[in-house]
């Protein structure tokens, strides 16, 4: 095959300045193209191309046949393959396929001396990323190599950044878990001590102290719920939150939770059958109810009230436990309802919190195979409705809770 490099395509002798530039390039090319395999049977053309690329700081390995190209690929995989298609012992497409089989992400640039579209399409089908026409314009070839170099650097930099993000996320998750563990231990001790003080002060009939202790207990329980929410949100997003369902008297469960919260108005009214039984994770669902009751009591003034109901209804496949928590506070607008259970979604008023509580409620209900939504009911401005399968699951996964 006759030499097809254009006149003036040969590179000038390498000067001292060029040599320093080349060394700097090689030292900084940790994430880009460092080595190139050049497969071309026309030796004069191959030497011109190789010399031009070496002057740019690339390490170039030369091959003249399909067999030599495949052998070079296996011996020392390059960062970039440049291959002619018409080789003496076969089609360069074979080298392209071999290259992509070894590393699908390795860029491949094909040189084609024909204008036939079928040959170019065949090269692309084999995995080629770029095609250069012959006769070869050296400046164009070098620029195309630079394009692949930049793309590889960008890809490598993004991969490194993603690895760093994953590492930081892992460290952050570990730090949050340790912090949550320590906070939860401290809050548990504090609540236990307050329970003891409540019993002592109840005997003394000091209403003011009893009320102060009760307020502090509720505040600490809310803090403990928030800490556990953060941990379980992370576990749920990783697919590790598995409800530990047990048969539970839901009526007693709901009344107990209602007694912990004290709205500024009348006590929370609970309406449900006394023998309301369901298979739920009481620890997980307790935090869901706490979150919703905290929201309900926050938005109710002294003239309003909060109510909670529970019942079993027929579902499409099996009976469903339906829990409703209602209040006479402000109406949730349709605009806010649309993304109410999204992560970090907050309301527009000053009472809105971090936006994590309702997100956790959604994740916990979905982990149960159920749902949570805002529905319209008579006599109440806001109603959160929880729907959960009430029967025992056929295959019960073992739940592992953090200490």
ABEGO torsion letter per residue (X at the ends): XBBABBBGABBBBBBAAAAAAAAAAAAAAAABBABBBBBBABAAAAAAAAAAAAAAGBBBBBBABAAAAAAAAAABBBABBBBBABBAAEBAAAAAAAAAAABAABBBBBBBABABAAAAAAAAAAGBABBBBOBBBAAAAAAAAAAAAAAAAAAAAAAAAAAAAAAAAAAAAAAAAAAAAAAAAAAAAAAAAAAAAAAAAAAAGBAAAAAAAAAAAAAAAAAAAAAAAAAAAAAAAAGABBBBBBBBBAAAAAAAAAAABBBABBBBBBBBBAABBBBBBAAAAAAAAAAAAAAAAAABBAABBBBBBBBBBBBAABBBBBBBBBBABBBBBAAAAAAAABBGBBBABAABBAGAAAAAAAAAAAAAGBBBBBBBBBGBABBBBBBBBABBBABBBBBBBBX
